[in-house]
Amino acid sequence: MLREIAATPERCAYYFEGFNCYALGPEREGIAPTCRAVHETLDLEKVSARTVPVREYHLPLHTPPSRSTIDFTLYRVNGPKRSQR
């Protein structure tokens, strides 16, 4: 599916990377495999980013205990990575 999106991205295609990329990712790898695949497949341009502290309400949602912050990032999708073209 990622390759299909990358092949013909809309002018306004964006990817939002948020809580689930970190909360559901293996702690030793730091990010969920699906989110890592997005970075490996798509040419992403960072538009905006914000790092926020982990709050108590994140803990029931499986935030890895070693994380003190969570990153929220918005990317513009420019197409496939050059190696994928």
Backbone torsions as a table, in degrees:
resi	resn	phi	psi	omega
1	MET	NA	-39.5	179.4
2	LEU	-61.9	-40.0	179.5
3	ARG	-64.5	-36.0	177.5
4	GLU	-64.8	-43.2	178.5
5	ILE	-63.9	-43.6	-178.0
6	ALA	-66.3	-32.3	-176.5
7	ALA	-65.3	-36.5	-178.3
8	THR	-139.6	66.5	-178.1
9	PRO	-68.2	141.1	174.0
10	GLU	-70.3	157.5	179.5
11	ARG	-60.1	-26.2	-176.6
12	CYS	-114.6	35.2	178.4
13	ALA	-80.2	126.3	179.6
14	TYR	-129.2	154.5	176.6
15	TYR	-125.7	125.8	178.4
16	PHE	-106.0	123.3	179.0
17	GLU	-107.9	118.2	-175.4
18	GLY	-136.1	-146.5	-171.1
19	PHE	-52.3	-47.0	-175.4
20	ASN	-63.4	-27.4	178.6
21	CYS	-64.8	-28.3	-178.7
22	TYR	-102.1	-37.9	-177.9
23	ALA	-69.7	-32.7	-176.2
24	LEU	-100.2	-1.1	-179.5
25	GLY	-84.9	149.7	175.3
26	PRO	-60.2	132.5	-174.7
27	GLU	-56.8	-39.0	-177.5
28	ARG	-70.3	-25.3	-179.5
29	GLU	-94.5	-21.2	174.0
30	GLY	85.5	-20.0	-178.2
31	ILE	-148.4	148.1	-179.2
32	ALA	-62.8	145.1	-178.8
33	PRO	-55.4	-37.9	179.6
34	THR	-64.0	-41.7	179.6
35	CYS	-68.7	-37.7	176.7
36	ARG	-62.7	-39.5	179.0
37	ALA	-62.5	-35.5	177.5
38	VAL	-60.6	-45.7	179.9
39	HIS	-66.1	-33.1	-178.8
40	GLU	-76.9	-24.1	-173.6
41	THR	-101.7	-37.6	-172.7
42	LEU	-104.8	147.0	171.9
43	ASP	-83.9	107.4	-175.4
44	LEU	-108.1	140.2	176.2
45	GLU	-118.3	117.9	-178.3
46	LYS	-65.8	127.9	179.2
47	VAL	-101.9	-44.4	-177.4
48	SER	-156.8	148.9	178.9
49	ALA	-147.2	149.6	177.6
50	ARG	-148.5	134.5	175.7
51	THR	-108.8	129.1	-179.0
52	VAL	-124.8	150.9	178.1
53	PRO	-69.9	147.5	174.4
54	VAL	-70.7	129.9	-179.8
55	ARG	-107.0	166.6	179.9
56	GLU	-56.4	-35.1	-177.6
57	TYR	-70.2	-13.8	175.2
58	HIS	-78.9	-26.5	-172.2
59	LEU	-58.4	-42.4	178.2
60	PRO	-65.5	-15.0	-177.8
61	LEU	-94.0	22.5	172.7
62	HIS	69.8	32.9	173.4
63	THR	-64.8	127.9	177.2
64	PRO	-54.8	131.3	-174.9
65	PRO	-61.2	-22.7	-178.4
66	SER	-80.9	-10.9	-179.7
67	ARG	-83.4	131.9	175.1
68	SER	-105.6	-12.8	179.0
69	THR	-137.5	161.2	174.2
70	ILE	-127.5	137.2	179.4
71	ASP	-99.7	134.4	173.6
72	PHE	-116.9	122.9	-176.0
73	THR	-136.5	137.2	175.8
74	LEU	-109.2	128.3	-179.6
75	TYR	-120.8	145.4	169.1
76	ARG	-90.1	134.7	178.3
77	VAL	-89.9	117.1	-178.8
78	ASN	-97.6	-3.3	-178.7
79	GLY	128.6	-163.9	179.4
80	PRO	-75.7	156.0	172.5
81	LYS	-61.8	151.6	-178.6
82	ARG	-53.2	-38.0	-179.5
83	SER	-69.6	-16.1	-179.2
84	GLN	-93.6	-10.6	-174.3
85	ARG	-77.0	NA	NA
